[in-house]
Amino acid sequence: MKHKLTFPDGFWWGAASSGPQTEGWADKKHENVMDTWYRTSRKDFFDGVGPDVASDFYHTYPEDFKLMKEIGMNSFRTSVQWTRLIKDLETGEADPEGVKFYKDMIAEAKKNGIELVLNLHHFDMPTELLEKYGGWQSKHVVDLFEKFAKTAFEEFGDDVRYWTTFNEPMVIPEAGWLYGFHYPKLVGQGKEAVEIIGNINLASAKAIKAYRDSKKNGEIGIILNLTPAYPESDSKEDAAAAKFADEFFNQSFLDPAIKGEFPKDLEELLRKDGVLWDLSEEDRKTIAENTVDFLGVNYYHPKRVRAPKNPDKYENWMPDRYFEEYEWKEGRINPYRGWEIFPKAIYDIAKNVQDNYGNIKWFISENGMGVEGEERFRKEDGSIEDDYRIDFYNEHLAHLHKAIEEGSNCFGFHAWTAMDCWSWNNAYKNRYGFIGVDLGDQSRKIKKSGRWLKEVSDENAILIEDELMPKF
């Protein structure tokens, strides 16, 4: 039996990507940290593939927007690269070539009837600012980001109605300072990571204020990777571990963005431990007075946690003293990424936003399934038959639909991603796109999931098998 699940009128059907993962570094005036990482350590990257060309969106965007229109996308998120738009990082002066590219790209999206969401920061700190000032550890860099944001609003604010300040800001301290996954690949720097959390929240608020001061006719939000923490047992120790993980990894950005304040229990704990962010009363006032118009939520997998068995395994302060992750024996795992597939969490996130965050309007800004070796599923016409991706999206969308039926104020669904894109040091190991990209000649080919999206967008509904429906 099949179920037809219809979504609200005007629902966004689209996808997300980013400047550093698609454009390539042609004509950029500065390097970002990902560029530098690749230039200095190519062995860290799958098959040695880096951001030098990426998916060449810098040159192919006219074709790409036509393909996005063809598969039914009515909206698309990408980012403005600080290192491409800005000529002088200290003054915020724009680079004419950068301005021209983004203006042309915005016009092409509009020509194809695609609502553009422009994000300001997607893990792409200018290397010069990391080396000179410590990146997000510096209040001066916060001020420079504000200048960059003002330039972007001034140049493009009349043509773009939807803006976001950061994508997945927690990943910056988590991957760069806590666990060493991303450049500068530091491990165990908990105090510095906490300082970065405080400063990025301040930077986001300052950018929001700059947008409101610009009097442009649009809205501004933030995009957070929300990873619900589920405890292993009902014990008070495991419950405390889940509470901390949720406050540290989710609410440390969610609460300031929507409520204008940090979680009180988390601040008290960090103060007691001597690692609390250094924010003045004026900084806190800026955060309190500049909350978001809307929220974007990136959801991929849950976090399974319990009380830590070895809370002192790091020499310096680390969040790991309060929780540890484990693999749930009943979990379904995507073997190519090692992530648990748990669609119910998308429902839980929706209800949390509805019940605890004023039912602010929000959208799924990323959700996707990366698969290695997709050429195994190539048909004679060259397209990829990715039924696994269609099932993944249908199952998540069914849980999202249930939450919307119960009143959650969700206005859209963006997949990761439109066309296969470069995924940091994983490069193109796992493919995510509705549109396949041949790295040899940069040719594009719509996958089966892209044709599925067209049907979904046209109907504003999904048709789903009974076994994929929510069972709770």
C-alpha positions as CSV (number, residue, x, y, z in Angstrom):
1,M,0.0,0.0,0.0
2,K,1.3,3.5,-0.9
3,H,0.6,6.7,1.0
4,K,0.5,10.2,-0.6
5,L,1.8,12.8,1.9
6,T,1.2,16.4,0.8
7,F,3.3,19.2,2.1
8,P,2.3,22.9,2.9
9,D,1.7,25.3,0.0
10,G,4.9,27.1,-1.1
11,F,7.1,24.4,0.4
12,W,10.8,24.6,-0.6
13,W,12.1,21.7,-2.5
14,G,15.8,22.0,-3.2
15,A,19.3,21.3,-2.1
16,A,22.3,22.9,-0.5
17,S,25.9,23.2,-1.2
18,S,28.7,25.7,-0.5
19,G,31.2,27.9,-2.3
20,P,34.4,26.1,-1.2
21,Q,32.9,22.7,-2.1
22,T,31.8,23.6,-5.6
23,E,33.4,26.7,-7.1
24,G,37.1,25.7,-7.2
25,W,39.7,28.3,-6.4
26,A,40.0,30.0,-9.8
27,D,40.4,33.8,-9.5
28,K,40.3,33.9,-5.7
29,K,42.3,36.6,-4.0
30,H,42.9,34.7,-0.7
31,E,43.2,31.1,0.5
32,N,40.9,29.7,3.1
33,V,41.9,27.0,5.6
34,M,40.7,24.2,3.4
35,D,42.7,25.5,0.4
36,T,45.8,25.7,2.6
37,W,45.2,22.2,4.0
38,Y,45.0,20.8,0.5
39,R,48.0,22.7,-0.8
40,T,50.2,21.6,2.1
41,S,48.9,18.0,2.8
42,R,47.4,16.5,-0.3
43,K,47.9,13.0,1.1
44,D,45.1,13.8,3.6
45,F,42.6,13.9,0.8
46,F,40.8,10.9,-0.7
47,D,42.5,10.1,-4.1
48,G,44.4,13.4,-3.7
49,V,41.4,15.4,-4.9
50,G,41.1,18.9,-3.6
51,P,39.3,22.3,-3.9
52,D,41.4,23.5,-6.8
53,V,38.7,22.6,-9.3
54,A,36.0,20.9,-7.1
55,S,32.8,20.7,-9.3
56,D,33.9,23.9,-11.2
57,F,30.6,25.7,-10.3
58,Y,32.6,28.9,-10.9
59,H,32.4,28.2,-14.6
60,T,29.4,25.8,-14.9
61,Y,26.8,27.6,-12.9
62,P,24.6,28.5,-15.9
63,E,24.3,24.8,-16.9
64,D,23.9,23.8,-13.2
65,F,21.0,26.1,-12.6
66,K,19.2,24.8,-15.8
67,L,19.7,21.2,-14.4
68,M,18.4,22.3,-11.0
69,K,15.3,23.7,-12.7
70,E,14.9,20.5,-14.7
71,I,14.7,18.4,-11.6
72,G,12.1,20.6,-10.0
73,M,14.2,22.6,-7.5
74,N,12.6,25.9,-6.5
75,S,15.3,26.9,-4.1
76,F,19.1,26.4,-3.5
77,R,21.6,27.3,-0.8
78,T,25.2,28.1,-1.4
79,S,27.7,30.4,0.3
80,V,29.6,33.5,-0.5
81,Q,33.3,32.9,0.0
82,W,35.0,35.5,2.3
83,T,38.2,34.7,0.4
84,R,36.5,35.4,-3.0
85,L,34.4,38.4,-2.3
86,I,36.8,40.4,-0.1
87,K,39.9,42.0,-1.5
88,D,41.2,43.6,1.8
89,L,40.3,41.4,4.8
90,E,41.0,44.2,7.3
91,T,38.7,46.8,5.7
92,G,36.1,44.6,4.0
93,E,36.7,46.2,0.6
94,A,35.2,44.0,-2.1
95,D,37.1,42.5,-5.0
96,P,35.5,43.4,-8.3
97,E,35.9,40.0,-9.9
98,G,34.3,38.4,-6.8
99,V,31.4,40.8,-6.9
100,K,30.9,40.1,-10.6
101,F,30.8,36.3,-10.2
102,Y,28.3,36.4,-7.4
103,K,26.1,38.9,-9.2
104,D,26.1,36.8,-12.3
105,M,25.4,33.6,-10.3
106,I,22.5,35.3,-8.5
107,A,21.0,36.5,-11.8
108,E,21.3,33.0,-13.3
109,A,19.4,31.5,-10.3
110,K,16.7,34.1,-10.7
111,K,16.4,33.4,-14.4
112,N,15.7,29.8,-13.6
113,G,13.1,30.6,-11.0
114,I,15.3,29.4,-8.1
115,E,15.1,31.1,-4.7
116,L,18.6,31.5,-3.5
117,V,19.7,31.3,0.1
118,L,23.1,32.8,0.6
119,N,25.2,31.7,3.5
120,L,28.2,33.7,4.8
121,H,30.5,31.1,6.4
122,H,30.9,27.4,5.5
123,F,34.1,26.3,7.3
124,D,36.1,28.6,5.1
125,M,38.1,30.9,7.4
126,P,40.7,32.9,5.5
127,T,44.0,31.3,6.3
128,E,45.7,34.7,6.9
129,L,43.2,35.4,9.7
130,L,43.9,32.1,11.3
131,E,47.6,32.6,11.2
132,K,47.6,36.2,12.3
133,Y,44.9,36.2,15.0
134,G,44.0,32.6,15.7
135,G,40.8,32.7,13.6
136,W,37.6,32.5,15.7
137,Q,39.6,32.7,18.9
138,S,39.9,36.4,18.2
139,K,37.4,39.2,18.8
140,H,39.1,41.1,16.0
141,V,38.2,38.4,13.5
142,V,34.6,38.7,14.7
143,D,34.7,42.4,13.7
144,L,36.3,41.5,10.4
145,F,33.5,39.0,9.7
146,E,31.0,41.8,10.4
147,K,32.7,43.9,7.7
148,F,32.6,41.1,5.3
149,A,28.9,40.6,6.0
150,K,28.2,44.3,5.5
151,T,29.9,44.1,2.1
152,A,27.9,41.1,1.1
153,F,24.6,42.7,2.1
154,E,25.5,45.9,0.3
155,E,26.5,44.2,-2.9
156,F,23.8,41.5,-3.1
157,G,21.1,42.4,-0.5
158,D,18.7,43.8,-3.1
159,D,18.7,40.6,-5.1
160,V,18.8,37.9,-2.4
161,R,16.0,37.7,0.1
162,Y,17.2,34.9,2.3
163,W,20.6,34.9,4.2
164,T,22.2,32.8,6.8
165,T,25.2,33.6,8.9
166,F,26.9,30.3,9.5
167,N,26.6,26.7,8.4
168,E,27.2,24.1,11.2
169,P,29.2,26.4,13.4
170,M,29.8,23.7,16.0
171,V,31.9,21.7,13.4
172,I,34.5,24.5,13.5
173,P,35.6,23.9,17.1
174,E,34.6,20.3,17.1
175,A,36.6,19.2,14.0
176,G,39.4,21.8,14.2
177,W,40.2,22.1,18.0
178,L,38.7,19.2,19.8
179,Y,39.1,16.1,17.6
180,G,41.5,17.1,14.8
181,F,39.3,16.1,11.8
182,H,39.7,19.5,10.0
183,Y,42.5,22.0,9.6
184,P,44.2,23.2,11.8
185,K,43.7,19.6,13.0
186,L,44.2,20.3,16.7
187,V,43.2,17.8,19.4
188,G,42.3,18.3,23.0
189,Q,42.0,22.1,23.0
190,G,38.7,22.3,25.0
191,K,39.1,25.8,26.5
192,E,40.0,27.2,23.0
193,A,37.0,25.4,21.5
194,V,34.6,26.9,24.1
195,E,36.0,30.4,23.3
196,I,35.4,29.8,19.6
197,I,31.7,28.8,20.4
198,G,31.2,32.1,22.2
199,N,32.9,34.2,19.5
200,I,31.0,32.6,16.6
201,N,27.7,33.3,18.4
202,L,28.8,36.9,18.7
203,A,29.8,37.0,15.1
204,S,26.5,35.7,14.0
205,A,24.6,38.2,16.1
206,K,26.7,41.1,14.7
207,A,26.0,40.0,11.1
208,I,22.3,39.8,11.9
209,K,22.4,43.3,13.3
210,A,24.3,44.5,10.2
211,Y,21.6,43.0,8.0
212,R,18.8,44.6,9.9
213,D,20.7,48.0,9.9
214,S,21.0,47.6,6.1
215,K,17.2,47.9,5.8
216,K,17.2,45.2,3.0
217,N,13.9,43.5,2.3
218,G,14.6,40.0,3.4
219,E,15.3,37.6,6.3
220,I,18.3,36.2,8.0
221,G,18.9,33.0,9.9
222,I,21.5,30.4,10.8
223,I,22.0,26.8,9.8
224,L,22.8,24.3,12.7
225,N,23.7,20.7,12.6
226,L,21.3,19.3,15.2
227,T,22.3,15.9,16.5
228,P,19.9,14.7,19.1
229,A,21.6,12.8,22.0
230,Y,19.8,9.6,23.1
231,P,20.9,8.0,26.4
232,E,21.9,4.3,26.5
233,S,19.7,3.7,29.6
234,D,17.3,5.3,32.0
235,S,20.0,5.8,34.6
236,K,20.5,9.3,36.0
237,E,24.2,9.0,34.9
238,D,23.3,8.3,31.2
239,A,20.5,11.0,31.3
240,A,23.1,13.5,32.6
241,A,25.4,12.5,29.8
242,A,22.7,13.0,27.2
243,K,21.7,16.4,28.7
244,F,25.3,17.7,28.6
245,A,25.8,16.4,25.0
246,D,22.7,18.1,23.9
247,E,23.5,21.4,25.6
248,F,27.1,21.5,24.5
249,F,26.7,20.3,20.8
250,N,23.2,21.6,20.0
251,Q,21.9,24.2,22.4
252,S,25.1,26.2,22.7
253,F,24.2,27.6,19.2
254,L,20.5,26.9,19.1
255,D,19.6,28.9,22.3
256,P,21.6,32.1,21.5
257,A,20.3,32.1,17.9
258,I,16.6,31.8,18.9
259,K,16.4,32.9,22.5
260,G,19.3,35.3,22.7
261,E,21.0,33.5,25.6
262,F,23.1,30.5,26.4
263,P,21.8,27.4,28.3
264,K,22.1,28.4,32.0
265,D,23.2,24.9,33.2
266,L,25.9,24.7,30.5
267,E,27.3,28.2,31.4
268,E,27.3,27.3,35.1
269,L,29.3,24.1,34.4
270,L,31.8,25.8,32.1
271,R,32.3,28.6,34.6
272,K,32.9,26.0,37.4
273,D,35.4,24.3,35.2
274,G,37.2,27.5,34.4
275,V,36.7,27.4,30.6
276,L,33.7,29.7,30.0
277,W,33.8,31.9,26.9
278,D,34.9,35.5,27.5
279,L,31.9,37.7,26.5
280,S,31.3,41.2,27.9
281,E,27.9,42.5,28.9
282,E,27.9,44.4,25.6
283,D,28.6,41.2,23.7
284,R,25.8,39.4,25.5
285,K,23.4,42.3,24.8
286,T,24.3,42.1,21.1
287,I,23.5,38.3,21.2
288,A,20.2,38.9,23.1
289,E,19.0,41.6,20.7
290,N,19.8,40.0,17.4
291,T,18.1,36.6,17.1
292,V,17.3,34.9,13.9
293,D,14.2,35.2,11.6
294,F,14.3,31.5,10.7
295,L,16.3,28.4,11.4
296,G,18.0,25.9,9.1
297,V,18.5,22.4,10.4
298,N,21.1,19.9,9.0
299,Y,20.3,16.4,10.1
300,Y,22.2,13.3,9.2
301,H,22.4,11.0,12.3
302,P,21.7,10.8,16.0
303,K,24.2,10.8,18.9
304,R,24.1,7.7,21.1
305,V,25.6,8.6,24.5
306,R,26.2,7.3,28.0
307,A,28.2,8.2,31.1
308,P,31.9,8.2,30.3
309,K,34.0,5.3,31.4
310,N,37.2,7.3,31.2
311,P,36.4,10.9,31.9
312,D,40.0,11.9,32.3
313,K,41.4,10.5,29.1
314,Y,42.5,14.0,27.9
315,E,45.1,16.1,29.7
316,N,43.2,19.4,29.2
317,W,39.5,20.2,29.7
318,M,37.3,18.4,27.1
319,P,33.6,17.8,26.8
320,D,34.3,14.1,26.9
321,R,34.6,14.2,30.7
322,Y,30.8,14.4,30.7
323,F,29.7,11.8,28.1
324,E,30.9,9.2,25.6
325,E,29.4,7.9,22.4
326,Y,28.6,4.3,21.7
327,E,27.2,2.4,18.8
328,W,23.6,1.3,19.3
329,K,23.3,-2.4,18.5
330,E,19.9,-2.0,16.9
331,G,21.0,0.9,14.7
332,R,21.1,0.8,10.9
333,I,24.4,2.0,9.7
334,N,25.4,3.6,6.3
335,P,28.6,1.5,5.8
336,Y,30.2,4.1,3.6
337,R,30.0,6.9,6.1
338,G,29.7,5.0,9.4
339,W,26.6,7.0,10.3
340,E,23.4,5.6,11.9
341,I,20.3,6.0,9.8
342,F,17.6,7.1,12.2
343,P,14.7,9.0,10.6
344,K,12.7,9.4,13.8
345,A,15.2,12.0,15.0
346,I,14.0,14.4,12.3
347,Y,10.6,14.2,14.0
348,D,12.1,14.7,17.4
349,I,14.0,17.7,16.2
350,A,10.9,19.2,14.7
351,K,8.9,18.7,17.9
352,N,11.8,20.2,20.0
353,V,11.8,23.3,17.9
354,Q,8.0,23.5,18.1
355,D,7.7,23.0,21.8
356,N,10.8,24.6,23.2
357,Y,11.8,27.3,20.7
358,G,8.5,29.2,20.1
359,N,7.7,27.1,17.0
360,I,10.0,29.4,15.0
361,K,9.8,28.9,11.3
362,W,12.5,26.5,10.1
363,F,13.5,24.2,7.2
364,I,15.6,21.1,6.7
365,S,18.7,22.7,5.2
366,E,20.6,19.5,4.7
367,N,19.8,15.8,4.8
368,G,21.5,13.2,2.6
369,M,23.1,9.8,2.1
370,G,26.6,9.5,0.8
371,V,27.5,6.3,-1.1
372,E,30.9,5.1,-2.3
373,G,31.3,3.6,-5.7
374,E,28.1,4.8,-7.2
375,E,29.3,3.8,-10.7
376,R,28.1,0.3,-9.7
377,F,24.6,1.6,-10.2
378,R,25.1,3.2,-13.6
379,K,22.7,2.3,-16.3
380,E,23.3,2.2,-20.1
381,D,22.2,5.8,-20.5
382,G,24.9,6.9,-18.0
383,S,22.5,7.8,-15.2
384,I,22.8,6.4,-11.6
385,E,20.0,4.3,-10.4
386,D,20.1,5.4,-6.7
387,D,16.9,3.9,-5.3
388,Y,18.7,3.7,-1.9
389,R,18.8,7.5,-1.8
390,I,15.1,7.8,-2.8
391,D,14.1,5.4,0.0
392,F,16.4,7.4,2.5
393,Y,14.7,10.7,1.6
394,N,11.1,9.2,1.6
395,E,11.6,7.7,5.0
396,H,13.0,11.0,6.5
397,L,10.3,13.1,4.7
398,A,7.5,10.8,6.1
399,H,8.7,11.6,9.7
400,L,9.0,15.3,8.9
401,H,5.5,15.2,7.4
402,K,4.1,13.7,10.7
403,A,5.7,16.6,12.7
404,I,4.2,19.2,10.2
405,E,0.8,17.6,10.6
406,E,1.2,18.0,14.3
407,G,1.9,21.8,13.9
408,S,5.7,22.1,13.4
409,N,6.4,25.3,11.4
410,C,8.6,23.7,8.8
411,F,8.6,25.4,5.4
412,G,11.1,23.4,3.3
413,F,13.4,20.5,2.6
414,H,16.9,20.9,1.1
415,A,18.9,17.8,0.4
416,W,22.7,17.5,0.4
417,T,23.4,18.1,-2.4
418,A,22.4,19.3,-5.8
419,M,25.3,18.0,-7.8
420,D,28.1,15.8,-6.4
421,C,30.5,18.1,-4.6
422,W,33.9,18.0,-2.9
423,S,33.5,17.0,0.7
424,W,36.7,18.3,2.4
425,N,39.3,15.5,3.0
426,N,36.7,12.9,2.0
427,A,36.8,14.6,-1.5
428,Y,34.4,12.6,-3.8
429,K,34.7,9.3,-1.9
430,N,31.0,9.4,-1.1
431,R,28.6,10.9,-3.7
432,Y,25.5,12.8,-2.5
433,G,24.1,14.6,-5.5
434,F,20.8,14.5,-7.4
435,I,23.1,15.2,-10.3
436,G,26.3,13.2,-11.0
437,V,29.6,14.9,-11.8
438,D,32.3,13.3,-13.9
439,L,35.6,14.6,-12.5
440,G,37.4,13.8,-15.8
441,D,35.5,16.2,-18.0
442,Q,33.1,17.9,-15.4
443,S,30.1,16.6,-17.4
444,R,26.8,16.3,-15.5
445,K,24.1,13.6,-15.6
446,I,20.8,13.6,-13.7
447,K,20.4,10.6,-11.3
448,K,17.2,8.7,-10.8
449,S,16.8,10.6,-7.5
450,G,16.8,13.8,-9.5
451,R,13.9,12.6,-11.6
452,W,12.2,11.6,-8.3
453,L,12.7,15.1,-6.9
454,K,10.9,16.5,-10.0
455,E,7.9,14.4,-9.3
456,V,7.9,15.3,-5.6
457,S,8.2,19.1,-6.4
458,D,5.5,19.0,-9.1
459,E,3.1,17.2,-6.8
460,N,4.3,18.9,-3.6
461,A,4.0,15.4,-2.1
462,I,5.7,12.1,-1.7
463,L,4.3,8.7,-2.6
464,I,5.6,6.3,0.0
465,E,5.4,2.6,0.6
466,D,3.8,1.5,3.9
467,E,7.0,0.0,5.3
468,L,8.7,3.4,5.2
469,M,6.0,5.2,7.2
470,P,6.6,6.2,10.8
471,K,5.8,3.4,13.2
472,F,5.3,5.1,16.6
